[in-house]
């Protein structure tokens, strides 16, 4: 495997000269293609800041951050937008559009990335996620677990190269949390998707290939080679169309 994401001496500062907050400090890290990386840490540890930088939602203050062929530390806003169109992002609080129904929210994931996909592909993806009966439902009427599955479908519909997850189960009950954890695990094991997930929940450790622990803006420990099994080799993976994703769920 080759490094898909590379951070070298990455630092992120917030505030002004009178009140500077160092969110992360001189982080060195490599994440390989096809791995499931879990970043654990308490609130304020810097884990979400690091994810936002890798997802192109924020820019480094110093250091180099490269994802594939994209140097995000030097990218313009336009280039960052093009990069974000190639990845998927799942947030803790869904970020669904309340004036759109379930299907329209999923389609928005492709439209926002400038992609055109058949509506049937989005319907098939929602059906595989157990939401075939809720396609036309107003998202305000969905449960928390259903909303997060819509958010997962939206992030997958454009066939992302990497899936970034920021506390994806933080707002869910235990049953919905287990369901989302299994969906993400299957995306990794069966479809070879590269996943980078941040959480304060140690339950995610059992799904990780690589476990990173953070504290006070620094990496305390990196454990690699966890949970070896019969995952898809990402170098042999054929990019799946949305209707093919999660066929075994």
C-alpha angles and dihedrals in degrees: 000000000000130000109268095178122035127183120185120185090332115181129176122195129185131193130028137292091280094050115023119174116197104210095178129004128211097325118190114192143145125199119194127223115264096021131125106226120189120194113198129190145124123271108290094025092117097248096123091045090055092048091049090053093049090047093052093244092120137016131240121252090214139347132053127287118183126178113186104312094338118102098203093183090066100031123122120229089261093053091046089054090052090049093051089054088065097053138058125231128195118192131198095244099043098236092220121165107247094206092060129070125237096272094045091052090054093046088051088067090065096038092052088056092049093250129136117213131169113263088231090065091057091046091050091050092050090048092053087053091054096255101107090116093051100051096116096034121122105250089230088071095054126101120243092260092049091049091053091050088052088051090050091050090049091052092049102042093086094051097246123210091218133018116215117195125192110195090320094180099035094107097040136097118244096265094050090044092056091048094052091045090055093047091053092046092052092048088056101040100038103030101031094234118167109236129190112186132178123199145144088223113102090199088084090067092083091062098047131106088189125027120197122188119201134191132174094352096310137095111250099182142358120202116189135184095038124158100008112196143135098304120159114269102242091212089061094042121120110214105256124226115232093255089056096049116103093009089151098047 
